[in-house]
Amino acid sequence: MTTYFGAIADDFTGATDLAGLLARSGVEVSLRIGVPDSPPAKTAPLEIIALKCRTSPVDEAIKETRAALDWLREAGAKRFFWKYCSTFDSTPRGNIGPVAEALMTALGTDQTIYCPAFPENGRSIFMGNLFVGEQPLAESPMKDHPLTPMRDSNLMRLLEPQVTLPVGLANRHAVARGPNALRDRLASLKADGVAHVVVDAVANDDLSIIADACQDLTFLTGGSAVAMPLPKIWLSQGLVKRRHGEGEHRFEVGPAIVLSGSCSAMTNRQVAAFLGQGGRPSLKLDPLELAENGPGPALEWLSHQDLTKTPILYATAAPDAVRAAQERLGSDRAGALVEATLAACAAAARDLGIRRFVVAGGETSGAVTKSLGVTRLDIGSEIAPGVPWCFARSGNHDVAITLKSGNFGSEDFFAKALEVLDA
């Protein structure tokens, strides 16, 4: 079937997050890792291209997302979506705003919305301010993010330095009055020259109203949740169709491994819970040791483990430890060393017989999927909201892989992931 919806995600966990929520509709979803080298063929109604550009230099991020847009347009897409994190991970220079503005120019649109809300995972927007649970973004653990520390909770203030056109707000009062009121608010802002509109949302009902009001816009931006209601609307209009049957997801029988590079507060708890079960072979990666010795010791350790016990390799650490490593090595090098080591261990694990991969962290997920040579993912059942199992070919093997955003999932996520796949 011809592609109708094309999304571009700024990291790999965000892409699987979006894919999992869209797949709830029963419409076929295809997730591509990086911009495909070949022209579109056998595309799905809902196509997602996962990039690794969240912290890339702005010019590189724009170039890569433009290439993704060109491929999606060639695939036939009529509606487009720029997906970023539900905690609006960005810096004063971007990349959320500059990429959005570049894609708007390419598509010839003069207004879009920004809505990173994800109520199921505790992300809400009220009067333009983003909350993580009950905490304003700038008071949440995101204030200590190693690459994009979030020190302001107001999305308009975060967005304004990143774009050249005016920024405005459609607040909860407009949303609560329904789709027509929200359309009127957007039209009023457009008449005033406002191109970038932050839209409040505190509950799933708000997301449905936003989707209804914005269904005819060519280009939207946000977290995954605001796109979730769209396929239902398009199904009712006959623009897309449900896939026939559930489909079978193949993966070979084999043991599992956990690879965690995220240093989020939730991932710290998830690693601790997994280690607390006892009997799990575990190796903590220290960036300073990696700088001196490279990935060799970790690969040697892995080769001697009982893989049936689900080993875990992790660089997850408290904020103070992360800052200390960054001060010694620089934030980019510290992160790159961890990613490279976990990526090398993923490929080695596959060659040792591992067929199930649980990966935590956006940057880590990008490095691991690249190392495994994964170019396309089929979407399976969700483990937690926004975190599905995915299935792919890697080194002539059928493998299962889940890519978890740092703050997603409950404390028992790693064990739960394996239970869901075995069910």
C-alpha positions in Angstrom: 0.0 0.0 0.0 1.2 3.5 -0.7 2.8 5.4 2.2 0.5 8.1 3.7 2.4 9.1 6.8 6.2 9.7 7.0 8.0 10.4 10.3 11.6 11.3 11.0 12.9 10.6 14.5 16.0 12.2 16.0 17.1 9.0 17.8 16.5 5.2 17.6 14.6 4.8 20.9 12.3 7.6 19.9 11.6 5.9 16.6 10.6 2.6 18.2 8.6 4.6 20.8 6.6 6.2 17.9 6.4 2.9 16.0 4.9 1.1 19.0 2.2 3.7 19.6 1.2 3.9 15.9 1.1 0.1 15.7 -1.7 0.0 18.3 -4.0 1.1 15.5 -3.5 -2.1 13.6 -2.1 -0.3 10.6 1.2 -1.6 9.3 4.3 0.4 10.5 7.7 0.1 9.0 10.8 1.5 10.8 14.0 2.2 8.8 17.3 2.6 10.5 18.9 5.6 8.7 17.9 7.0 5.3 17.6 4.0 3.0 20.2 3.7 0.3 17.7 2.5 -2.3 14.5 4.1 -3.7 11.3 3.2 -1.8 9.9 -0.3 -2.4 7.4 -2.4 -0.5 6.6 0.5 1.8 4.1 0.5 4.6 1.2 3.0 5.1 3.1 4.4 8.1 6.9 4.8 7.5 9.4 6.0 10.1 13.0 6.8 9.5 15.2 6.7 12.6 18.2 9.0 12.6 20.9 9.6 15.2 20.9 13.4 15.0 19.6 14.6 18.4 23.1 16.0 19.3 24.6 16.3 15.9 25.8 19.7 14.7 22.8 21.7 13.4 23.9 21.7 9.8 24.4 17.9 9.8 21.0 17.3 11.4 19.3 19.5 8.8 21.1 17.8 5.9 20.2 14.3 7.2 16.6 15.1 8.0 16.1 16.7 4.6 17.4 13.5 3.0 14.9 11.5 5.0 12.1 13.8 4.0 13.0 13.4 0.3 12.9 9.6 0.6 9.5 9.8 2.4 8.1 12.1 -0.2 9.3 9.7 -2.9 7.5 6.9 -1.1 4.3 8.9 -1.5 3.8 10.3 2.0 1.3 13.1 2.3 1.6 13.9 6.0 4.9 14.4 7.8 6.1 14.3 11.4 9.3 15.4 13.2 9.6 13.2 16.3 11.8 14.3 19.3 12.0 13.3 22.9 9.1 13.8 25.3 11.5 15.8 27.5 12.3 18.2 24.6 16.0 17.2 24.7 17.8 20.1 23.0 20.3 22.9 23.4 19.9 26.6 22.8 21.0 26.0 19.2 18.9 23.0 18.4 18.3 20.6 17.0 14.5 20.6 17.4 13.7 24.1 16.2 16.2 24.4 13.3 15.2 21.0 11.8 11.5 21.8 12.1 12.0 25.2 10.4 14.1 23.6 7.6 11.4 20.9 7.0 8.7 23.5 7.0 10.6 25.4 4.3 11.0 22.2 2.2 7.3 21.4 2.5 6.1 25.0 1.9 4.2 25.2 5.2 3.9 28.3 7.3 2.8 26.9 10.7 3.4 23.8 12.8 2.8 22.6 16.4 5.1 21.4 19.1 3.7 18.9 21.6 6.1 16.5 23.4 3.4 15.5 25.9 3.2 11.8 26.8 0.6 11.4 29.6 1.0 7.6 29.9 4.7 8.2 30.8 4.1 11.3 33.0 5.0 14.0 30.5 2.5 16.8 30.4 2.4 20.4 29.2 0.5 23.2 31.0 0.7 26.9 30.1 3.7 26.0 27.9 5.6 24.4 30.7 6.7 20.8 30.5 6.4 18.5 33.5 8.0 15.2 34.2 5.5 13.6 36.6 4.8 16.3 39.1 8.1 18.0 38.6 8.8 20.9 36.2 11.3 19.7 33.6 14.1 21.9 35.0 13.6 20.4 38.5 13.5 16.8 37.2 16.5 14.5 36.8 16.7 15.8 33.2 18.5 18.8 34.6 21.5 16.6 34.9 21.3 15.0 31.5 25.0 14.4 30.3 24.4 15.8 26.8 21.3 18.0 26.9 20.8 19.2 30.5 17.4 20.9 30.7 17.6 24.0 32.8 14.3 25.6 31.8 10.8 24.1 31.8 9.1 26.7 29.5 9.0 25.3 25.9 8.5 28.7 24.3 11.7 30.0 26.0 13.5 26.9 25.0 12.3 27.1 21.4 12.7 30.8 20.6 16.5 30.9 20.4 16.4 28.0 18.0 14.1 29.4 15.3 13.8 32.6 13.2 10.0 32.9 13.1 7.7 33.8 16.0 6.7 31.3 18.7 3.3 31.2 20.4 1.1 29.1 22.7 -2.2 27.3 22.3 -2.9 26.7 26.0 -5.0 24.1 27.8 -8.1 26.3 27.8 -8.1 26.3 24.0 -7.5 22.6 23.9 -10.2 21.7 26.5 -12.8 23.5 24.4 -12.4 21.0 21.6 -11.0 20.7 18.1 -12.8 23.7 16.6 -11.6 26.0 19.3 -8.1 24.8 18.9 -8.3 25.3 15.1 -9.5 28.8 15.7 -6.6 29.5 18.1 -4.1 28.2 15.5 -5.7 30.3 12.8 -5.5 33.4 15.1 -1.9 32.8 15.8 -1.2 32.3 12.1 -2.9 35.6 11.2 -0.4 37.2 13.7 2.5 35.6 11.9 3.2 32.9 14.5 4.8 29.9 12.8 5.8 27.7 15.8 3.0 26.9 18.2 3.5 25.0 21.5 0.3 23.2 22.4 -0.7 22.1 26.0 -1.7 18.6 26.8 -2.2 16.9 30.2 -4.2 13.8 29.3 -4.8 11.4 26.4 -8.1 13.1 25.6 -6.1 16.3 24.9 -4.0 14.4 22.4 -7.1 13.2 20.6 -8.4 16.8 20.4 -5.0 18.0 19.0 -4.9 15.2 16.4 -8.4 16.1 15.3 -7.7 19.8 15.0 -4.4 19.3 13.2 -5.2 16.3 11.0 -5.1 18.4 7.8 -1.7 20.1 8.6 1.0 18.8 6.3 3.7 18.8 9.0 3.5 18.3 12.7 6.2 17.9 15.4 6.2 16.4 18.9 6.7 13.4 21.0 5.3 10.1 19.9 2.0 10.4 21.8 0.5 13.3 19.9 0.8 11.2 16.7 -0.8 8.1 18.3 -4.5 9.1 17.5 -3.8 10.0 13.9 -4.1 6.5 12.3 -7.6 6.1 13.8 -8.7 9.3 12.0 -7.2 8.2 8.7 -8.7 4.7 9.0 -12.2 6.3 9.4 -11.5 8.4 6.2 -10.2 5.4 4.2 -6.8 6.9 3.8 -5.1 3.9 5.4 -6.1 0.3 6.0 -5.4 -2.2 8.8 -3.0 -4.9 8.1 -4.5 -8.4 7.5 -3.8 -10.6 10.5 -1.3 -9.9 13.2 1.7 -11.2 11.3 4.4 -13.5 12.7 7.6 -12.0 14.1 10.5 -14.4 13.7 13.5 -14.6 15.9 15.8 -17.5 16.6 15.9 -19.3 19.9 18.8 -18.1 21.9 19.8 -16.3 25.1 19.5 -12.6 25.9 21.8 -9.7 26.9 21.2 -6.3 28.5 23.3 -3.3 27.2 22.7 -0.1 29.1 24.4 3.2 28.3 21.7 5.5 29.7 22.4 7.4 32.9 18.9 8.5 33.5 17.4 8.2 37.0 15.0 5.5 35.9 17.7 3.4 34.1 19.8 3.6 37.3 16.9 2.0 39.2 16.3 -0.5 36.4 19.9 -1.7 36.4 19.9 -1.9 40.2 16.7 -4.0 40.2 18.1 -6.4 37.5 21.4 -6.8 39.5 19.4 -7.3 42.6 17.9 -10.5 41.2 21.2 -12.2 41.7 23.0 -14.6 39.4 23.3 -12.2 36.5 26.8 -11.9 35.1 27.5 -8.1 35.2 30.2 -5.7 34.0 30.2 -2.0 34.8 32.0 0.1 32.2 34.1 3.0 33.3 34.8 5.6 30.6 38.2 6.3 32.2 39.2 2.7 31.9 37.8 2.5 28.4 40.0 5.5 27.4 43.0 3.6 28.6 42.3 0.0 27.6 39.6 0.2 24.9 36.8 -2.4 24.5 39.2 -5.4 24.7 38.7 -6.3 28.4 34.9 -6.1 28.0 35.0 -8.4 25.0 37.2 -10.8 26.8 34.9 -10.8 29.8 31.9 -11.4 27.6 33.5 -14.4 25.9 33.8 -16.2 29.3 30.3 -15.7 30.6 27.4 -18.2 30.8 25.1 -16.5 28.3 22.1 -18.4 29.5 22.1 -16.3 32.6 21.4 -13.0 30.7 24.6 -10.9 31.2 24.4 -7.2 31.6 27.0 -4.6 30.6 26.3 -1.1 31.8 27.8 2.3 32.0 24.8 3.6 34.0 26.0 5.8 36.8 25.0 8.6 39.1 25.2 12.2 37.8 28.3 13.0 39.9 30.2 10.1 38.4 29.1 11.1 34.9 30.3 14.6 35.4 33.6 13.5 36.7 34.2 11.4 33.7 33.2 14.2 31.4 35.5 16.6 33.1 38.4 14.3 32.5 37.6 13.2 28.9 35.1 15.7 27.6 31.4 14.8 27.3 31.6 13.8 23.6 34.5 11.4 24.1 33.2 9.9 27.3 29.9 9.0 25.6 31.6 7.8 22.4 33.8 5.4 24.3 30.8 3.8 26.1 28.8 3.6 22.9 31.6 2.0 20.9 32.2 -0.6 23.6 28.6 -1.6 23.9 28.3 -1.7 20.1 31.3 -4.0 19.9 29.9 -6.2 22.6 26.5 -6.4 20.8 28.1 -7.8 17.7 30.3 -10.1 19.6 27.3 -11.3 21.6 25.4 -12.1 18.4 28.3 -14.1 17.1 28.4 -16.0 20.4 24.7 -17.0 20.0 22.8 -14.1 21.6 19.5 -13.6 19.8 17.6 -11.2 22.2 18.9 -7.7 22.9 17.6 -5.3 25.5 19.2 -1.9 25.0 18.8 1.2 27.1 19.6 4.7 26.0 19.1 6.6 22.7 22.8 7.1 21.8 23.5 3.5 22.8 20.6 2.2 20.7 22.0 4.0 17.7 25.5 2.5 18.1 24.2 -1.0 18.8 21.8 -1.2 15.8 24.5 0.1 13.5 27.0 -2.5 14.9 24.4 -5.2 14.3 23.9 -4.1 10.8 20.1 -3.6 11.3 18.5 -1.5 8.6 14.8 -2.2 9.2 12.7 -3.2 12.2 9.3 -4.9 12.3 7.3 -3.8 15.3 5.9 -6.2 17.9 4.2 -6.0 21.2 4.8 -3.3 23.7 6.7 -4.0 26.9 5.8 -0.6 28.4 4.1 2.4 26.9 6.3 3.5 23.9 8.8 0.5 24.2 8.0 -2.3 21.8 9.9 -5.5 21.0 11.2 -5.2 17.4 12.5 -7.9 15.0 15.2 -7.7 12.5 17.9 -9.5 10.5 21.5 -9.3 11.8 24.4 -11.2 10.4 22.1 -13.7 8.7 20.2 -14.3 11.9 16.7 -13.4 13.0 16.9 -11.4 16.2 14.7 -9.6 18.7 15.7 -6.2 20.0 14.1 -3.6 22.2 15.4 0.0 22.3 14.4 1.8 25.5 14.5 5.5 26.0 16.4 6.2 29.3 13.4 7.3 31.5 10.8 4.9 30.1 9.6 1.7 31.7 9.1 0.5 35.3 11.9 -0.5 37.6 11.5 -4.2 36.6 11.7 -3.3 32.9 14.6 -5.6 32.0 13.1 -8.7 33.5 9.7 -7.8 32.2 11.0 -7.4 28.7 12.1 -11.0 28.6 8.9 -12.2 30.1 6.8 -10.4 27.4 8.9 -12.0 24.6 8.6 -15.5 26.2 4.8 -15.2 26.7 
